[in-house]
């Protein structure tokens, strides 16, 4: 393993592992590493948007409705002024 690489290992309940595998399947993701990289990319974007004072939403264009994306980590991020 290259010296700039770190190994991370953790345990999850079986139901969470099944959830990860389902998400990988639905997203066409082959490895858990790729799943984690995708999740980190999305979280990084979400935090950046919150720091800029924006609200993350899911938009239903057909019904002209939106729903705020709620996650505990995002509620702790304060806009940078």
PyMOL Python script that loads the backbone (N, CA, C, O; Angstrom):
from pymol import cmd

cmd.read_pdbstr("""\
ATOM      1  N   UNK A   1       0.848  -1.175   0.000  1.00  0.00           N
ATOM      2  CA  UNK A   1       0.000   0.000   0.000  1.00  0.00           C
ATOM      3  C   UNK A   1       0.898   1.244   0.000  1.00  0.00           C
ATOM      4  O   UNK A   1       1.810   1.335   0.821  1.00  0.00           O
ATOM      5  N   UNK A   2       0.657   2.203  -0.905  1.00  0.00           N
ATOM      6  CA  UNK A   2       1.465   3.422  -0.932  1.00  0.00           C
ATOM      7  C   UNK A   2       1.404   4.157   0.404  1.00  0.00           C
ATOM      8  O   UNK A   2       0.405   4.067   1.117  1.00  0.00           O
ATOM      9  N   UNK A   3       2.467   4.881   0.745  1.00  0.00           N
ATOM     10  CA  UNK A   3       2.552   5.541   2.049  1.00  0.00           C
ATOM     11  C   UNK A   3       1.512   6.647   2.230  1.00  0.00           C
ATOM     12  O   UNK A   3       1.214   7.024   3.364  1.00  0.00           O
ATOM     13  N   UNK A   4       0.956   7.172   1.142  1.00  0.00           N
ATOM     14  CA  UNK A   4      -0.047   8.231   1.278  1.00  0.00           C
ATOM     15  C   UNK A   4      -1.464   7.665   1.392  1.00  0.00           C
ATOM     16  O   UNK A   4      -2.435   8.422   1.402  1.00  0.00           O
ATOM     17  N   UNK A   5      -1.585   6.358   1.476  1.00  0.00           N
ATOM     18  CA  UNK A   5      -2.889   5.698   1.587  1.00  0.00           C
ATOM     19  C   UNK A   5      -3.109   5.252   3.032  1.00  0.00           C
ATOM     20  O   UNK A   5      -2.167   4.844   3.712  1.00  0.00           O
ATOM     21  N   UNK A   6      -4.341   5.332   3.489  1.00  0.00           N
ATOM     22  CA  UNK A   6      -4.712   4.859   4.826  1.00  0.00           C
ATOM     23  C   UNK A   6      -5.833   3.841   4.670  1.00  0.00           C
ATOM     24  O   UNK A   6      -6.731   4.011   3.846  1.00  0.00           O
ATOM     25  N   UNK A   7      -5.772   2.807   5.451  1.00  0.00           N
ATOM     26  CA  UNK A   7      -6.823   1.792   5.446  1.00  0.00           C
ATOM     27  C   UNK A   7      -7.839   2.162   6.516  1.00  0.00           C
ATOM     28  O   UNK A   7      -7.474   2.459   7.653  1.00  0.00           O
ATOM     29  N   UNK A   8      -9.104   2.142   6.150  1.00  0.00           N
ATOM     30  CA  UNK A   8     -10.189   2.418   7.089  1.00  0.00           C
ATOM     31  C   UNK A   8     -11.060   1.179   7.143  1.00  0.00           C
ATOM     32  O   UNK A   8     -11.463   0.640   6.112  1.00  0.00           O
ATOM     33  N   UNK A   9     -11.341   0.738   8.343  1.00  0.00           N
ATOM     34  CA  UNK A   9     -12.143  -0.468   8.515  1.00  0.00           C
ATOM     35  C   UNK A   9     -13.164  -0.207   9.609  1.00  0.00           C
ATOM     36  O   UNK A   9     -12.826   0.348  10.655  1.00  0.00           O
ATOM     37  N   UNK A  10     -14.417  -0.604   9.376  1.00  0.00           N
ATOM     38  CA  UNK A  10     -15.438  -0.438  10.396  1.00  0.00           C
ATOM     39  C   UNK A  10     -16.489  -1.519  10.255  1.00  0.00           C
ATOM     40  O   UNK A  10     -16.590  -2.182   9.222  1.00  0.00           O
ATOM     41  N   UNK A  11     -17.265  -1.684  11.306  1.00  0.00           N
ATOM     42  CA  UNK A  11     -18.302  -2.713  11.333  1.00  0.00           C
ATOM     43  C   UNK A  11     -19.672  -2.064  11.207  1.00  0.00           C
ATOM     44  O   UNK A  11     -19.915  -0.988  11.755  1.00  0.00           O
ATOM     45  N   UNK A  12     -20.555  -2.721  10.486  1.00  0.00           N
ATOM     46  CA  UNK A  12     -21.924  -2.259  10.304  1.00  0.00           C
ATOM     47  C   UNK A  12     -22.881  -3.415  10.557  1.00  0.00           C
ATOM     48  O   UNK A  12     -22.542  -4.574  10.319  1.00  0.00           O
ATOM     49  N   UNK A  13     -24.084  -3.095  11.042  1.00  0.00           N
ATOM     50  CA  UNK A  13     -25.099  -4.156  11.168  1.00  0.00           C
ATOM     51  C   UNK A  13     -25.448  -4.705   9.784  1.00  0.00           C
ATOM     52  O   UNK A  13     -25.297  -4.017   8.774  1.00  0.00           O
ATOM     53  N   UNK A  14     -25.911  -5.938   9.754  1.00  0.00           N
ATOM     54  CA  UNK A  14     -26.226  -6.595   8.484  1.00  0.00           C
ATOM     55  C   UNK A  14     -27.223  -5.812   7.643  1.00  0.00           C
ATOM     56  O   UNK A  14     -27.107  -5.786   6.417  1.00  0.00           O
ATOM     57  N   UNK A  15     -28.209  -5.168   8.286  1.00  0.00           N
ATOM     58  CA  UNK A  15     -29.203  -4.424   7.518  1.00  0.00           C
ATOM     59  C   UNK A  15     -28.587  -3.216   6.810  1.00  0.00           C
ATOM     60  O   UNK A  15     -29.021  -2.849   5.718  1.00  0.00           O
ATOM     61  N   UNK A  16     -27.575  -2.597   7.431  1.00  0.00           N
ATOM     62  CA  UNK A  16     -26.900  -1.461   6.786  1.00  0.00           C
ATOM     63  C   UNK A  16     -26.029  -1.938   5.623  1.00  0.00           C
ATOM     64  O   UNK A  16     -25.926  -1.258   4.602  1.00  0.00           O
ATOM     65  N   UNK A  17     -25.408  -3.098   5.776  1.00  0.00           N
ATOM     66  CA  UNK A  17     -24.622  -3.667   4.683  1.00  0.00           C
ATOM     67  C   UNK A  17     -25.539  -3.977   3.506  1.00  0.00           C
ATOM     68  O   UNK A  17     -25.189  -3.721   2.354  1.00  0.00           O
ATOM     69  N   UNK A  18     -26.710  -4.527   3.799  1.00  0.00           N
ATOM     70  CA  UNK A  18     -27.680  -4.818   2.736  1.00  0.00           C
ATOM     71  C   UNK A  18     -28.123  -3.523   2.058  1.00  0.00           C
ATOM     72  O   UNK A  18     -28.302  -3.485   0.841  1.00  0.00           O
ATOM     73  N   UNK A  19     -28.299  -2.472   2.840  1.00  0.00           N
ATOM     74  CA  UNK A  19     -28.678  -1.170   2.281  1.00  0.00           C
ATOM     75  C   UNK A  19     -27.579  -0.630   1.365  1.00  0.00           C
ATOM     76  O   UNK A  19     -27.865  -0.109   0.288  1.00  0.00           O
ATOM     77  N   UNK A  20     -26.332  -0.755   1.793  1.00  0.00           N
ATOM     78  CA  UNK A  20     -25.202  -0.329   0.953  1.00  0.00           C
ATOM     79  C   UNK A  20     -25.177  -1.108  -0.355  1.00  0.00           C
ATOM     80  O   UNK A  20     -24.985  -0.532  -1.426  1.00  0.00           O
ATOM     81  N   UNK A  21     -25.370  -2.406  -0.263  1.00  0.00           N
ATOM     82  CA  UNK A  21     -25.352  -3.252  -1.462  1.00  0.00           C
ATOM     83  C   UNK A  21     -26.497  -2.901  -2.403  1.00  0.00           C
ATOM     84  O   UNK A  21     -26.327  -2.912  -3.622  1.00  0.00           O
ATOM     85  N   UNK A  22     -27.671  -2.588  -1.836  1.00  0.00           N
ATOM     86  CA  UNK A  22     -28.816  -2.175  -2.659  1.00  0.00           C
ATOM     87  C   UNK A  22     -28.501  -0.863  -3.377  1.00  0.00           C
ATOM     88  O   UNK A  22     -28.782  -0.716  -4.567  1.00  0.00           O
ATOM     89  N   UNK A  23     -27.917   0.086  -2.647  1.00  0.00           N
ATOM     90  CA  UNK A  23     -27.550   1.368  -3.261  1.00  0.00           C
ATOM     91  C   UNK A  23     -26.512   1.177  -4.368  1.00  0.00           C
ATOM     92  O   UNK A  23     -26.590   1.814  -5.419  1.00  0.00           O
ATOM     93  N   UNK A  24     -25.550   0.302  -4.123  1.00  0.00           N
ATOM     94  CA  UNK A  24     -24.538   0.015  -5.139  1.00  0.00           C
ATOM     95  C   UNK A  24     -25.188  -0.563  -6.380  1.00  0.00           C
ATOM     96  O   UNK A  24     -24.853  -0.184  -7.503  1.00  0.00           O
ATOM     97  N   UNK A  25     -26.117  -1.479  -6.173  1.00  0.00           N
ATOM     98  CA  UNK A  25     -26.846  -2.103  -7.274  1.00  0.00           C
ATOM     99  C   UNK A  25     -27.630  -1.065  -8.072  1.00  0.00           C
ATOM    100  O   UNK A  25     -27.530  -1.004  -9.297  1.00  0.00           O
ATOM    101  N   UNK A  26     -28.410  -0.252  -7.364  1.00  0.00           N
ATOM    102  CA  UNK A  26     -29.237   0.760  -8.026  1.00  0.00           C
ATOM    103  C   UNK A  26     -28.396   1.785  -8.782  1.00  0.00           C
ATOM    104  O   UNK A  26     -28.798   2.278  -9.836  1.00  0.00           O
ATOM    105  N   UNK A  27     -27.230   2.096  -8.232  1.00  0.00           N
ATOM    106  CA  UNK A  27     -26.369   3.097  -8.860  1.00  0.00           C
ATOM    107  C   UNK A  27     -25.356   2.532  -9.834  1.00  0.00           C
ATOM    108  O   UNK A  27     -24.585   3.282 -10.434  1.00  0.00           O
ATOM    109  N   UNK A  28     -25.347   1.219  -9.998  1.00  0.00           N
ATOM    110  CA  UNK A  28     -24.379   0.603 -10.897  1.00  0.00           C
ATOM    111  C   UNK A  28     -22.949   0.761 -10.409  1.00  0.00           C
ATOM    112  O   UNK A  28     -22.017   0.853 -11.208  1.00  0.00           O
ATOM    113  N   UNK A  29     -22.779   0.793  -9.086  1.00  0.00           N
ATOM    114  CA  UNK A  29     -21.457   0.963  -8.484  1.00  0.00           C
ATOM    115  C   UNK A  29     -20.889  -0.412  -8.163  1.00  0.00           C
ATOM    116  O   UNK A  29     -21.570  -1.252  -7.574  1.00  0.00           O
ATOM    117  N   UNK A  30     -19.648  -0.635  -8.549  1.00  0.00           N
ATOM    118  CA  UNK A  30     -19.039  -1.963  -8.430  1.00  0.00           C
ATOM    119  C   UNK A  30     -18.350  -2.212  -7.078  1.00  0.00           C
ATOM    120  O   UNK A  30     -18.332  -3.343  -6.595  1.00  0.00           O
ATOM    121  N   UNK A  31     -17.780  -1.155  -6.465  1.00  0.00           N
ATOM    122  CA  UNK A  31     -17.017  -1.367  -5.232  1.00  0.00           C
ATOM    123  C   UNK A  31     -17.508  -0.453  -4.114  1.00  0.00           C
ATOM    124  O   UNK A  31     -18.081   0.607  -4.364  1.00  0.00           O
ATOM    125  N   UNK A  32     -17.273  -0.881  -2.891  1.00  0.00           N
ATOM    126  CA  UNK A  32     -17.632  -0.050  -1.735  1.00  0.00           C
ATOM    127  C   UNK A  32     -16.801   1.225  -1.710  1.00  0.00           C
ATOM    128  O   UNK A  32     -17.265   2.268  -1.251  1.00  0.00           O
ATOM    129  N   UNK A  33     -15.595   1.136  -2.196  1.00  0.00           N
ATOM    130  CA  UNK A  33     -14.740   2.322  -2.287  1.00  0.00           C
ATOM    131  C   UNK A  33     -15.382   3.362  -3.209  1.00  0.00           C
ATOM    132  O   UNK A  33     -15.401   4.549  -2.883  1.00  0.00           O
ATOM    133  N   UNK A  34     -15.902   2.928  -4.344  1.00  0.00           N
ATOM    134  CA  UNK A  34     -16.570   3.852  -5.265  1.00  0.00           C
ATOM    135  C   UNK A  34     -17.837   4.426  -4.643  1.00  0.00           C
ATOM    136  O   UNK A  34     -18.152   5.599  -4.845  1.00  0.00           O
ATOM    137  N   UNK A  35     -18.561   3.608  -3.890  1.00  0.00           N
ATOM    138  CA  UNK A  35     -19.755   4.095  -3.204  1.00  0.00           C
ATOM    139  C   UNK A  35     -19.379   5.186  -2.212  1.00  0.00           C
ATOM    140  O   UNK A  35     -20.023   6.234  -2.164  1.00  0.00           O
ATOM    141  N   UNK A  36     -18.346   4.946  -1.426  1.00  0.00           N
ATOM    142  CA  UNK A  36     -17.892   5.936  -0.445  1.00  0.00           C
ATOM    143  C   UNK A  36     -17.425   7.213  -1.136  1.00  0.00           C
ATOM    144  O   UNK A  36     -17.746   8.312  -0.683  1.00  0.00           O
ATOM    145  N   UNK A  37     -16.674   7.083  -2.225  1.00  0.00           N
ATOM    146  CA  UNK A  37     -16.211   8.266  -2.949  1.00  0.00           C
ATOM    147  C   UNK A  37     -17.377   9.092  -3.475  1.00  0.00           C
ATOM    148  O   UNK A  37     -17.342  10.321  -3.415  1.00  0.00           O
ATOM    149  N   UNK A  38     -18.417   8.426  -3.992  1.00  0.00           N
ATOM    150  CA  UNK A  38     -19.607   9.133  -4.479  1.00  0.00           C
ATOM    151  C   UNK A  38     -20.337   9.825  -3.335  1.00  0.00           C
ATOM    152  O   UNK A  38     -20.754  10.976  -3.467  1.00  0.00           O
ATOM    153  N   UNK A  39     -20.490   9.134  -2.225  1.00  0.00           N
ATOM    154  CA  UNK A  39     -21.169   9.716  -1.065  1.00  0.00           C
ATOM    155  C   UNK A  39     -20.398  10.923  -0.540  1.00  0.00           C
ATOM    156  O   UNK A  39     -21.001  11.936  -0.185  1.00  0.00           O
ATOM    157  N   UNK A  40     -19.074  10.823  -0.489  1.00  0.00           N
ATOM    158  CA  UNK A  40     -18.250  11.948  -0.024  1.00  0.00           C
ATOM    159  C   UNK A  40     -18.365  13.144  -0.958  1.00  0.00           C
ATOM    160  O   UNK A  40     -18.404  14.287  -0.502  1.00  0.00           O
ATOM    161  N   UNK A  41     -18.419  12.889  -2.269  1.00  0.00           N
ATOM    162  CA  UNK A  41     -18.574  13.973  -3.236  1.00  0.00           C
ATOM    163  C   UNK A  41     -19.881  14.725  -3.004  1.00  0.00           C
ATOM    164  O   UNK A  41     -19.910  15.955  -3.014  1.00  0.00           O
ATOM    165  N   UNK A  42     -20.956  13.975  -2.796  1.00  0.00           N
ATOM    166  CA  UNK A  42     -22.265  14.588  -2.574  1.00  0.00           C
ATOM    167  C   UNK A  42     -22.288  15.354  -1.252  1.00  0.00           C
ATOM    168  O   UNK A  42     -22.822  16.462  -1.193  1.00  0.00           O
ATOM    169  N   UNK A  43     -21.720  14.785  -0.197  1.00  0.00           N
ATOM    170  CA  UNK A  43     -21.685  15.451   1.099  1.00  0.00           C
ATOM    171  C   UNK A  43     -20.834  16.716   1.044  1.00  0.00           C
ATOM    172  O   UNK A  43     -21.200  17.739   1.622  1.00  0.00           O
ATOM    173  N   UNK A  44     -19.710  16.648   0.354  1.00  0.00           N
ATOM    174  CA  UNK A  44     -18.845  17.823   0.206  1.00  0.00           C
ATOM    175  C   UNK A  44     -19.600  18.957  -0.497  1.00  0.00           C
ATOM    176  O   UNK A  44     -19.511  20.114  -0.086  1.00  0.00           O
ATOM    177  N   UNK A  45     -20.334  18.623  -1.548  1.00  0.00           N
ATOM    178  CA  UNK A  45     -21.121  19.619  -2.269  1.00  0.00           C
ATOM    179  C   UNK A  45     -22.207  20.209  -1.364  1.00  0.00           C
ATOM    180  O   UNK A  45     -22.426  21.421  -1.359  1.00  0.00           O
ATOM    181  N   UNK A  46     -22.877  19.353  -0.608  1.00  0.00           N
ATOM    182  CA  UNK A  46     -23.946  19.805   0.271  1.00  0.00           C
ATOM    183  C   UNK A  46     -23.417  20.760   1.343  1.00  0.00           C
ATOM    184  O   UNK A  46     -24.039  21.784   1.624  1.00  0.00           O
ATOM    185  N   UNK A  47     -22.287  20.430   1.931  1.00  0.00           N
ATOM    186  CA  UNK A  47     -21.689  21.297   2.953  1.00  0.00           C
ATOM    187  C   UNK A  47     -21.282  22.631   2.342  1.00  0.00           C
ATOM    188  O   UNK A  47     -21.509  23.681   2.943  1.00  0.00           O
ATOM    189  N   UNK A  48     -20.689  22.601   1.164  1.00  0.00           N
ATOM    190  CA  UNK A  48     -20.292  23.845   0.491  1.00  0.00           C
ATOM    191  C   UNK A  48     -21.508  24.741   0.250  1.00  0.00           C
ATOM    192  O   UNK A  48     -21.451  25.947   0.489  1.00  0.00           O
ATOM    193  N   UNK A  49     -22.602  24.153  -0.221  1.00  0.00           N
ATOM    194  CA  UNK A  49     -23.818  24.923  -0.481  1.00  0.00           C
ATOM    195  C   UNK A  49     -24.365  25.539   0.805  1.00  0.00           C
ATOM    196  O   UNK A  49     -24.769  26.701   0.811  1.00  0.00           O
ATOM    197  N   UNK A  50     -24.381  24.768   1.893  1.00  0.00           N
ATOM    198  CA  UNK A  50     -24.864  25.295   3.179  1.00  0.00           C
ATOM    199  C   UNK A  50     -23.981  26.436   3.665  1.00  0.00           C
ATOM    200  O   UNK A  50     -24.484  27.430   4.189  1.00  0.00           O
ATOM    201  N   UNK A  51     -22.656  26.300   3.492  1.00  0.00           N
ATOM    202  CA  UNK A  51     -21.747  27.372   3.896  1.00  0.00           C
ATOM    203  C   UNK A  51     -22.019  28.655   3.122  1.00  0.00           C
ATOM    204  O   UNK A  51     -21.783  29.756   3.618  1.00  0.00           O
ATOM    205  N   UNK A  52     -22.519  28.498   1.896  1.00  0.00           N
ATOM    206  CA  UNK A  52     -22.837  29.663   1.071  1.00  0.00           C
ATOM    207  C   UNK A  52     -24.251  30.167   1.342  1.00  0.00           C
ATOM    208  O   UNK A  52     -24.741  31.058   0.648  1.00  0.00           O
ATOM    209  N   UNK A  53     -24.905  29.594   2.352  1.00  0.00           N
ATOM    210  CA  UNK A  53     -26.223  30.057   2.763  1.00  0.00           C
ATOM    211  C   UNK A  53     -27.374  29.485   1.954  1.00  0.00           C
ATOM    212  O   UNK A  53     -28.501  29.972   2.043  1.00  0.00           O
ATOM    213  N   UNK A  54     -27.103  28.476   1.181  1.00  0.00           N
ATOM    214  CA  UNK A  54     -28.139  27.884   0.344  1.00  0.00           C
ATOM    215  C   UNK A  54     -28.820  26.719   1.048  1.00  0.00           C
ATOM    216  O   UNK A  54     -28.245  26.090   1.937  1.00  0.00           O
ATOM    217  N   UNK A  55     -30.048  26.443   0.638  1.00  0.00           N
ATOM    218  CA  UNK A  55     -30.820  25.305   1.129  1.00  0.00           C
ATOM    219  C   UNK A  55     -30.817  24.241   0.042  1.00  0.00           C
ATOM    220  O   UNK A  55     -31.063  24.537  -1.128  1.00  0.00           O
ATOM    221  N   UNK A  56     -30.539  23.016   0.426  1.00  0.00           N
ATOM    222  CA  UNK A  56     -30.572  21.920  -0.548  1.00  0.00           C
ATOM    223  C   UNK A  56     -31.984  21.388  -0.658  1.00  0.00           C
ATOM    224  O   UNK A  56     -32.649  21.150   0.350  1.00  0.00           O
ATOM    225  N   UNK A  57     -32.440  21.203  -1.886  1.00  0.00           N
ATOM    226  CA  UNK A  57     -33.796  20.720  -2.106  1.00  0.00           C
ATOM    227  C   UNK A  57     -33.837  19.671  -3.205  1.00  0.00           C
ATOM    228  O   UNK A  57     -32.959  19.596  -4.065  1.00  0.00           O
ATOM    229  N   UNK A  58     -34.886  18.868  -3.144  1.00  0.00           N
ATOM    230  CA  UNK A  58     -35.230  17.936  -4.204  1.00  0.00           C
ATOM    231  C   UNK A  58     -36.441  18.536  -4.904  1.00  0.00           C
ATOM    232  O   UNK A  58     -37.427  18.877  -4.251  1.00  0.00           O
ATOM    233  N   UNK A  59     -36.376  18.667  -6.234  1.00  0.00           N
ATOM    234  CA  UNK A  59     -37.433  19.344  -6.984  1.00  0.00           C
ATOM    235  C   UNK A  59     -38.257  18.333  -7.782  1.00  0.00           C
ATOM    236  O   UNK A  59     -37.715  17.489  -8.495  1.00  0.00           O
ATOM    237  N   UNK A  60     -39.576  18.439  -7.645  1.00  0.00           N
ATOM    238  CA  UNK A  60     -40.514  17.684  -8.469  1.00  0.00           C
ATOM    239  C   UNK A  60     -41.050  18.671  -9.497  1.00  0.00           C
ATOM    240  O   UNK A  60     -41.999  19.407  -9.228  1.00  0.00           O
ATOM    241  N   UNK A  61     -40.434  18.682 -10.677  1.00  0.00           N
ATOM    242  CA  UNK A  61     -40.786  19.674 -11.698  1.00  0.00           C
ATOM    243  C   UNK A  61     -42.213  19.501 -12.213  1.00  0.00           C
ATOM    244  O   UNK A  61     -42.863  20.484 -12.568  1.00  0.00           O
ATOM    245  N   UNK A  62     -42.703  18.268 -12.258  1.00  0.00           N
ATOM    246  CA  UNK A  62     -44.054  18.022 -12.765  1.00  0.00           C
ATOM    247  C   UNK A  62     -45.124  18.649 -11.863  1.00  0.00           C
ATOM    248  O   UNK A  62     -46.121  19.184 -12.348  1.00  0.00           O
ATOM    249  N   UNK A  63     -44.904  18.576 -10.556  1.00  0.00           N
ATOM    250  CA  UNK A  63     -45.885  19.115  -9.605  1.00  0.00           C
ATOM    251  C   UNK A  63     -45.491  20.505  -9.102  1.00  0.00           C
ATOM    252  O   UNK A  63     -46.202  21.106  -8.298  1.00  0.00           O
ATOM    253  N   UNK A  64     -44.356  21.008  -9.581  1.00  0.00           N
ATOM    254  CA  UNK A  64     -43.849  22.315  -9.163  1.00  0.00           C
ATOM    255  C   UNK A  64     -43.736  22.392  -7.629  1.00  0.00           C
ATOM    256  O   UNK A  64     -44.172  23.359  -7.005  1.00  0.00           O
ATOM    257  N   UNK A  65     -43.150  21.360  -7.054  1.00  0.00           N
ATOM    258  CA  UNK A  65     -42.951  21.288  -5.604  1.00  0.00           C
ATOM    259  C   UNK A  65     -41.497  20.985  -5.301  1.00  0.00           C
ATOM    260  O   UNK A  65     -40.762  20.460  -6.137  1.00  0.00           O
ATOM    261  N   UNK A  66     -41.106  21.326  -4.097  1.00  0.00           N
ATOM    262  CA  UNK A  66     -39.764  20.966  -3.661  1.00  0.00           C
ATOM    263  C   UNK A  66     -39.799  20.508  -2.209  1.00  0.00           C
ATOM    264  O   UNK A  66     -40.700  20.849  -1.442  1.00  0.00           O
ATOM    265  N   UNK A  67     -38.779  19.719  -1.860  1.00  0.00           N
ATOM    266  CA  UNK A  67     -38.654  19.204  -0.504  1.00  0.00           C
ATOM    267  C   UNK A  67     -37.208  19.433  -0.067  1.00  0.00           C
ATOM    268  O   UNK A  67     -36.271  19.077  -0.783  1.00  0.00           O
ATOM    269  N   UNK A  68     -37.034  20.029   1.110  1.00  0.00           N
ATOM    270  CA  UNK A  68     -35.693  20.289   1.624  1.00  0.00           C
ATOM    271  C   UNK A  68     -35.004  18.972   1.981  1.00  0.00           C
ATOM    272  O   UNK A  68     -35.625  18.063   2.532  1.00  0.00           O
ATOM    273  N   UNK A  69     -33.716  18.885   1.660  1.00  0.00           N
ATOM    274  CA  UNK A  69     -32.900  17.739   2.035  1.00  0.00           C
ATOM    275  C   UNK A  69     -32.493  17.935   3.489  1.00  0.00           C
ATOM    276  O   UNK A  69     -31.780  18.886   3.811  1.00  0.00           O
ATOM    277  N   UNK A  70     -32.938  17.045   4.367  1.00  0.00           N
ATOM    278  CA  UNK A  70     -32.663  17.175   5.798  1.00  0.00           C
ATOM    279  C   UNK A  70     -31.694  16.093   6.249  1.00  0.00           C
ATOM    280  O   UNK A  70     -31.953  14.900   6.094  1.00  0.00           O
ATOM    281  N   UNK A  71     -30.582  16.533   6.805  1.00  0.00           N
ATOM    282  CA  UNK A  71     -29.584  15.629   7.371  1.00  0.00           C
ATOM    283  C   UNK A  71     -29.010  16.313   8.609  1.00  0.00           C
ATOM    284  O   UNK A  71     -28.754  17.517   8.576  1.00  0.00           O
ATOM    285  N   UNK A  72     -28.802  15.581   9.693  1.00  0.00           N
ATOM    286  CA  UNK A  72     -28.257  16.215  10.902  1.00  0.00           C
ATOM    287  C   UNK A  72     -26.981  17.013  10.647  1.00  0.00           C
ATOM    288  O   UNK A  72     -26.814  18.101  11.199  1.00  0.00           O
ATOM    289  N   UNK A  73     -26.087  16.490   9.826  1.00  0.00           N
ATOM    290  CA  UNK A  73     -24.829  17.189   9.577  1.00  0.00           C
ATOM    291  C   UNK A  73     -25.058  18.546   8.912  1.00  0.00           C
ATOM    292  O   UNK A  73     -24.328  19.498   9.187  1.00  0.00           O
ATOM    293  N   UNK A  74     -26.055  18.644   8.050  1.00  0.00           N
ATOM    294  CA  UNK A  74     -26.301  19.909   7.348  1.00  0.00           C
ATOM    295  C   UNK A  74     -26.904  20.958   8.266  1.00  0.00           C
ATOM    296  O   UNK A  74     -26.673  22.151   8.072  1.00  0.00           O
ATOM    297  N   UNK A  75     -27.673  20.536   9.263  1.00  0.00           N
ATOM    298  CA  UNK A  75     -28.264  21.510  10.173  1.00  0.00           C
ATOM    299  C   UNK A  75     -27.208  22.131  11.082  1.00  0.00           C
ATOM    300  O   UNK A  75     -27.451  23.175  11.688  1.00  0.00           O
ATOM    301  N   UNK A  76     -26.039  21.502  11.181  1.00  0.00           N
ATOM    302  CA  UNK A  76     -24.982  22.059  12.038  1.00  0.00           C
ATOM    303  C   UNK A  76     -24.052  22.996  11.270  1.00  0.00           C
ATOM    304  O   UNK A  76     -23.180  23.625  11.869  1.00  0.00           O
ATOM    305  N   UNK A  77     -24.225  23.096   9.960  1.00  0.00           N
ATOM    306  CA  UNK A  77     -23.358  23.962   9.150  1.00  0.00           C
ATOM    307  C   UNK A  77     -23.943  25.377   9.101  1.00  0.00           C
ATOM    308  O   UNK A  77     -25.093  25.575   8.710  1.00  0.00           O
ATOM    309  N   UNK A  78     -23.147  26.334   9.497  1.00  0.00           N
ATOM    310  CA  UNK A  78     -23.579  27.730   9.497  1.00  0.00           C
ATOM    311  C   UNK A  78     -23.007  28.439   8.272  1.00  0.00           C
ATOM    312  O   UNK A  78     -21.865  28.196   7.882  1.00  0.00           O
ATOM    313  N   UNK A  79     -23.817  29.324   7.664  1.00  0.00           N
ATOM    314  CA  UNK A  79     -23.295  30.089   6.519  1.00  0.00           C
ATOM    315  C   UNK A  79     -22.084  30.940   6.914  1.00  0.00           C
ATOM    316  O   UNK A  79     -22.026  31.499   8.009  1.00  0.00           O
ATOM    317  N   UNK A  80     -21.135  31.019   6.003  1.00  0.00           N
ATOM    318  CA  UNK A  80     -19.947  31.839   6.225  1.00  0.00           C
ATOM    319  C   UNK A  80     -20.257  33.235   5.688  1.00  0.00           C
ATOM    320  O   UNK A  80     -20.622  33.390   4.523  1.00  0.00           O
ATOM    321  N   UNK A  81     -20.116  34.216   6.514  1.00  0.00           N
ATOM    322  CA  UNK A  81     -20.428  35.592   6.108  1.00  0.00           C
ATOM    323  C   UNK A  81     -19.161  36.392   5.934  1.00  0.00           C
ATOM    324  O   UNK A  81     -19.219  37.573   5.594  1.00  0.00           O
TER     325      UNK A  81
END
""", "prot")
cmd.dss("prot")
cmd.show_as("cartoon", "prot")
cmd.util.cbc("prot")
cmd.orient("prot")
